[in-house]
Amino acid sequence: MINYDNLNNQLTKALQEGSDLNSLKAQWLSNLGKIDGFLEVFLDRYGKRLDPNGNNRAEWSLYNKKTEEYNNLKRAIKNVDYFIQKSVSNQ
């Protein structure tokens, strides 16, 4: 699972080592695209069967897990964007 703390640790390590933040962002954007594609296929396949009352827990569990991963990546990408802009403005 893509965990926000792990993403933040990757960002911290990249900042400490002076690594290229753009390549880290590209990696995260790639992962984001994969999850986005998965969610699109998942909703096409199971969307009408998802019970809003949560009676099909396996499907909801998977959907919630992937949505959380997606949100974690979006949040981490915003953070890396901040540091990329900060480094550009300091040059």
C-alpha positions in Angstrom: 0.0 0.0 0.0 1.2 3.5 -0.8 1.5 5.1 2.6 1.8 8.9 3.1 4.6 8.5 5.7 6.6 6.4 3.3 6.2 9.0 0.5 7.2 11.8 2.9 10.3 9.7 3.9 11.2 9.4 0.3 10.9 13.2 -0.2 12.9 13.9 3.0 15.7 11.5 1.8 15.7 13.1 -1.7 16.0 16.5 -0.1 18.8 15.4 2.2 20.8 13.7 -0.6 20.2 16.5 -3.1 18.4 14.1 -5.5 16.4 15.3 -8.4 12.9 16.1 -7.2 11.5 16.1 -10.7 12.4 12.4 -11.1 10.7 11.6 -7.8 7.6 13.6 -9.0 7.6 11.7 -12.3 7.7 8.4 -10.4 4.8 9.4 -8.2 2.8 10.7 -11.2 3.3 7.4 -12.9 2.0 5.6 -9.9 -0.9 8.1 -9.7 -1.8 7.3 -13.3 -1.8 3.6 -12.6 -4.1 4.0 -9.7 -6.4 6.3 -11.7 -6.6 3.7 -14.4 -7.4 1.0 -11.9 -10.1 3.0 -10.3 -11.6 3.8 -13.7 -11.8 0.1 -14.7 -13.0 -0.9 -11.2 -15.8 1.6 -11.2 -16.8 0.6 -14.8 -16.9 -3.0 -13.7 -18.3 -2.8 -10.1 -19.7 0.7 -9.8 -23.3 -0.3 -10.3 -22.9 -3.2 -7.9 -21.5 -1.1 -5.1 -24.0 -0.9 -2.3 -24.0 2.6 -0.7 -24.9 0.8 2.6 -21.6 -1.1 2.5 -23.1 -4.5 2.1 -20.4 -5.6 -0.3 -17.5 -5.0 1.9 -14.8 -6.6 -0.2 -15.4 -4.3 -3.1 -15.7 -1.2 -0.8 -12.5 -2.2 1.0 -10.5 -2.4 -2.2 -12.1 0.9 -3.5 -11.3 2.7 -0.2 -7.7 1.4 -0.1 -7.0 2.5 -3.7 -8.7 5.9 -3.1 -6.6 6.4 0.0 -3.4 5.6 -2.0 -4.5 8.0 -4.7 -5.1 10.8 -2.1 -1.7 10.1 -0.5 0.0 10.4 -3.8 -1.8 13.7 -4.6 -0.8 15.1 -1.3 2.8 14.0 -1.7 3.0 15.5 -5.2 1.8 18.8 -3.8 4.6 18.7 -1.3 7.2 17.9 -3.9 5.9 20.7 -6.1 6.4 23.1 -3.2 10.0 22.1 -2.8 10.6 22.2 -6.6 9.2 25.8 -6.7 11.2 26.7 -3.7 14.4 25.5 -5.2 13.7 27.3 -8.5 13.0 30.6 -6.7 16.2 30.3 -4.7 18.4 30.1 -7.8 
